């Protein structure tokens, strides 16, 4: 496993679950590449990481817009940069070492973004008194339908919210 996931927890169960799923996707792709399963890794990358990133970021932006987050446009621009990294830079799945390097850069971005940018909307929602309402608004994390497959690939390394 490349990443453990503690760095992506912000205290909102749904967003935390979504952030952990991003980590699971990166870890699964890396593991598959390491095992020489390049085609399966490419499929998980396309069907999982790219789509999940888009869905998660849209989910986050939807909540920020609903509750009047003042830095929404700036946050959206940061999301666009990450989407570009995911689709262009990390699309280089030729071998595990190259991917691990690209994944490390991408996850560094994710962790930095969550610690810095996402913490800002958390603080805003808390100051506005709507943090719990915003979290409840989410209901459940976005799903792709490949979560069980990721569990099989990662086994005990699969990350999820501890209840």
URMOQUI-V460664 format. One record per residue. RES is the residue in one small letter. PSI is psi in degrees with one decimal (999 if undefined). OMEGA is omega in whole degrees, 0 to 359 (none if undefined). Layout:
# URMOQUI-V460664
RES	PSI	OMEGA
RES	PSI	OMEGA
This chain:
# URMOQUI-V460664
x	140.1	179
x	-48.2	188
x	147.5	182
x	-29.6	172
x	-14.2	182
x	-28.7	185
x	-13.2	185
x	6.0	182
x	126.4	179
x	0.6	175
x	-1.4	175
x	112.3	190
x	-41.5	182
x	-48.6	179
x	-36.7	177
x	-44.0	179
x	-39.9	179
x	-41.9	178
x	-41.1	178
x	-34.1	178
x	-36.7	175
x	-43.0	178
x	-42.9	178
x	-41.0	180
x	-46.5	178
x	-46.7	181
x	-41.0	180
x	-43.9	180
x	-44.5	179
x	-45.4	181
x	-43.6	179
x	-43.1	179
x	-41.8	180
x	-32.9	179
x	1.6	179
x	14.4	181
x	64.0	187
x	-44.2	182
x	-40.6	178
x	-39.0	178
x	-42.3	178
x	-41.6	180
x	-45.5	178
x	-38.7	178
x	-51.4	184
x	-47.4	183
x	-24.0	185
x	-72.5	190
x	-48.9	183
x	-49.9	181
x	-43.2	182
x	-41.0	178
x	-47.8	180
x	-45.9	181
x	-44.8	181
x	-47.0	182
x	-39.0	177
x	-39.5	179
x	-47.8	179
x	-46.4	182
x	-36.6	179
x	-45.7	180
x	-42.9	179
x	-41.3	180
x	-44.7	182
x	-36.6	183
x	14.5	171
x	37.8	179
x	120.2	187
x	-23.5	180
x	27.9	183
x	-45.6	182
x	-41.7	178
x	-41.0	180
x	-41.3	179
x	-38.7	179
x	-40.9	177
x	-39.7	178
x	-40.6	179
x	-39.4	178
x	-44.8	181
x	-40.3	178
x	-39.0	178
x	-43.5	178
x	-45.4	182
x	-45.6	186
x	-32.4	183
x	-57.8	187
x	-46.1	184
x	-3.4	178
x	-2.8	181
x	84.8	185
x	35.7	185
x	-39.4	176
x	165.4	186
x	-38.0	182
x	-43.5	178
x	-46.3	180
x	-42.4	180
x	-40.1	178
x	-47.4	179
x	-40.1	180
x	-38.9	179
x	-41.7	177
x	-45.4	181
x	-44.0	181
x	-31.9	173
x	-41.1	178
x	-46.2	181
x	-50.7	182
x	-44.4	179
x	-42.3	180
x	-44.4	181
x	-44.9	181
x	-36.2	184
x	-63.7	187
x	-47.4	181
x	-33.7	177
x	-29.9	179
x	-43.4	179
x	-31.0	176
x	-49.6	179
x	-43.4	179
x	-49.5	180
x	-39.8	180
x	-44.1	179
x	-37.3	180
x	-12.8	179
x	22.2	182
x	16.3	181
x	-51.5	181
x	-40.5	178
x	-42.7	179
x	-41.8	179
x	-39.6	179
x	-32.7	179
x	-31.4	186
x	-29.5	180
x	-66.5	181
x	157.0	180
x	154.5	174
x	148.3	182
x	153.5	179
x	-22.0	183
x	5.3	178
x	12.4	182
x	-42.0	180
x	-37.4	177
x	-40.4	177
x	-38.5	176
x	-42.7	180
x	-43.4	181
x	-46.0	187
x	-21.8	181
x	-127.7	182
x	-13.6	180
x	-4.2	178
x	129.3	182
x	136.2	175
x	165.8	181
x	130.0	176
x	123.9	181
x	999	none
